[in-house]
Amino acid sequence: MTNLLIIGCGDIALRTITLLRGHYRLYALVRNPAKVDTLRKLGVTPILGDLDERSGLTKIAGLADIVLHFAPPERQGRFDTRTRNLLSALSTRLLPNRLIYISTSGVYGDCGGDIISETRPVNPQSDRARLRVSAERQIRTWATRNHVNANILRVPGIIAEDRLPVDRIKAGAPAIVASEDGYSNHIHADDLARTVIASLRHAKPNRVYHTVDDDEMKMGDYFDAVADAYKLPRPPRLPRTEVQRAVSPMMWSFMNESRRLTNLRMKQELKVRLRYLTVGTTLHTASKT
């Protein structure tokens, strides 16, 4: 059976594990010992280690045929040392055949609402996005040099029934007035997990894929739709300058960028059939739970 190693055991990893069980021998690098029992119950062999501690990663060297890299970079900086440490550890013994990395659509920066494909040059405008570009470049260079089949999934805002901005809306946080608002993009967490599986089967070497639903929705309209689904007051709409002063720098980095991602490559090459085509599909499901 093929050995598969998961790096970063958050929500998406757990959703992906349920689709992988029985098809692969599963391992996971775990920083938090509290997750060990949960992973074992799911049929995963946990390996304690931390991407911030390069010397402690020797246990994963030569272990896996496939690596799923779901771990986020550091919070600040321009160079992702966690990905560097991972690739260094993987390079000390027999290399994996495949590596899939979950990145962010934030690598494009603000595109002024343009419709963009995977060939759009990156233009990161926040530390979070610059670190993702750093990881992508390291992975693609390493994969090309070592003849490893690597893929990058550029992911926008991840939503699910338990991943909606309900608390933000209840707190009365503002949205941007419609005339100044920008487009946001989304993918349901389950569809993202299914796209990871599709990438294992169909992705072309060293290829980037957008992982995004079919919606075209401005961010304020998204907040309004969530508010309506939960029978909450819609967020107040303010000019951009006032919203920037009212929200955290992290939130503003999302609200300040506008783009519309195409998903043709995902559908045509990976053969993904979305179960949650739009935000409305997710909200319809959420309203029944």
N, C-alpha and C positions, 0 to 999 in steps of 0.2 A: 504494500500500500504506500502511496506517495506521502512523504512527510511535509506538512505545511505549518509554518511558524507565523504566529500573529504578534505584531508589535503594536502595543496600545490597545488595551482591553476596555474600551468605553462602550457606549450604547450601540454604535454601529458594528463594532466587533462582535458583540453578543448576538445581535440580529443575524450577522453573517454566519456565526458558528452554528446556529440552528439549521442553516442550509447546507453546511459543509459536513456535518456529522454523518458517519457511515461511508463517506466517499474518500476521506483523507485521514491519516494519523495526525492529530492536532496537537500542537504545542503553542504556548503563549508566554511571552516575556512579561513578567508582572513586577511592578515596583511596589505595590501595596499588598502586603501579606493577607489583608482581610479579604481579598478576592480569590484566594487560593481554593477555598472550599467550593465556592460557586462554580469556578471553572472545572474542577474535578467532577462535580455533579453533571456537568454538560459534556463530559467525556474528553476534556482537554487536559493535557499534562502541563502544569504551570512550572515556569522556570523563573526564580527570583533574580531580578537584575534591574539596573537603572541605566538608561541611555546617557545620563549625565556622568556616570562613572565608567569610563572606558575600560578600566582594568577588570571590571566585573562581568564583562560580556563574553568571556572565553567559552562559556558553556553553550552558546548558540552557534559557535563556529562549526561549519560542516554538518549542521544538524538537519537542515531543511532543503527540500527540492524547490519549494515555493515559499516566498515571504510576502506577507500582507503588512504593509507599513502604514498603520493608522495613527501613529503617535504624533501629537502636535509639536512644533518647535518651541524654543524658549519664548518668553513673553516679549523680549526686547532684543535689539541688535540687528545685524545684517547678514550674519553667517550662521547657518543651522548646524551647531556642533553635535546635536543629537543624531542627525542623519549621518554626519561624518563618522561618529563613533560606531554607528550601526554598520555602515559599509566597511569600515576598517575591520570590525570583528568578523563580518561575513567573508572577508578576503583572506583570512589567515589559514583557511583550510579549503576543502572542496566547496566551490561556489554553488549557489542555488541556480536553477534554470530560469526561474521567473521571479519578478518582484513587481508588486502593484502598490502604488502610493496614492493616498487620498490627499489632494491639494485643495486649493480654494480658487474660486473665480475672481477673488480679490487681486490676483496677480495682474489683471488687466487694468486696474485702476479705474478712474472715471472715463467712460466712453461716450458721455453725452447722450445716452439713450440709444446709441447705435446698435444694430443687430450684428453680432460678432460670431465668427467661427473660431475653430481651434488654431487657425493660422494667424490670428491677430497677434502682433508683437506684445509682449508683456510690458507693463508700465506701472509697477507697484508704487503706491503712494502712502503706505503705512508700514511700520515695522513688521506687523503681522504678515502682510503680503510680501515684503522683501525677504523675510525668512523662508516663506514658502517657495519663492523663486530660487533662493539659495539651495533648498532641498531638491527641487526639480532638476536644477543644473548639475548638482552633484550626482544624482541618480542616473541621469541620462549619459553623462560622461563616463561614469563607472560601468554602466551597462554596455555601452559601446566598446569600451576598452576590453571588457572581460567576456563579451559575447553572451550577455545575459538578456533575456527578453523582459524588458521593463515597460510598464505602462503607468501613465499618470491620469487620474480622474480629477478633473477640476470641478469642484462642488460648490454650489451657492448655499443659500440658507436652507438648513435641514429642518423639516417640519414633520410632525406626527401628532397623534391625538394628545400626547403628553409633552409636546414640544411646540407649544403655541404661546404667543406673547400675552396671555390672559392677565398675568400679574401686572405687566406694564400698563395695560389698558385700565385695569382697576385702579392703578395709582394715578391715573389722569395724565400720563406723560404725553407730550404734544406730538403731532405729526406736522409735516410741511404742507403749506397751502398748495392746492392742486396745480396752480400755474407755475410753481417753482419745484414741484416734486419730481423725483426720478424713479426709474424702473428698478424693481428688485426681482430676483429669481429664486426659485425654490425647488426642492426635491423631497419627496417623502422618504423617511428613514428606511422603510422596507424596500422601496424601489432602489435606493442606493445600495443596500445589501445585495439585492438581486443583480444589480449592475456589476458589482464586484465578481459575482459568480459568472456572469456572462463574459467578463473580461478574461477570466481564466480559460474560458472555452474558445473565444473568438478574437481576442484583441491582437492587432498586428504589433510586431516588435517596435519598441521605442516610440510608441504612438500616444498622443494626448487625446482624451475624450471628455467632452462636457457631459456632466451627469445632471440633467435638469428636466423639469416637467414641461408641459406644453403651454403653460400660462404666459400671458404678457400683462403684468399688473404693476401699477405704481405702488410704492411702499405705503402711502397713506390709505389707498384703497384696500390694501391687504389688512392693515389695522382695522379699518372700518368693517371689513368682511368678518374678521374674528369677533369684533365687538357685537355685530348683529347676530352671529351664530350663538353667542353666549348671553344675548339679551342684556348687553352692557351699553352704557353711553359711549358714543363714538369719541375718539380722542379729539381734543381741540386742535384746530389747524392754525399754525403760526408761520410768519415768514422765516426763511432759512436762517437768517442771522439770529433770530430769537430762539429758534429750536437749537441751534448750536450751543447757545449759552445755557440751555435748560437740560441738555442730556450729557452723558458721560463721553469722554473722548473716544472710547471704544465704540459706543453706539453711533456716534457721529461719523466714524470712519465707514460704517455701513450706509448711513443715511445720505452721505455726501457723494456717493458714487452711483451712477446710473448706466446700466447696460442691459441688453437682451441677448441671452445666449441661445445659439442654435443647438438642436439635439439630433440633427440628421445623421451625423457620424455614429452616435450612440445607437440609433435605431437601425441604421443600415448595416454597419459592420459588426456591432455587438449583438444585433437582433433582439434588443430589449423591447418588450411590450409593457409599457407603464400600466400599473394598476391604479395609480393615483394621477390622473392626467392633469388635474388642476388643483389649486388651493381649495376650490369649492368641493371637490371630491373628498378631501381630507376633512373639511369642516362638516360635511354631511355625515361622515362616519363618526366624528367626534361628538356630534349632537345626539347620537344614539347611545353613547356610552355614559 
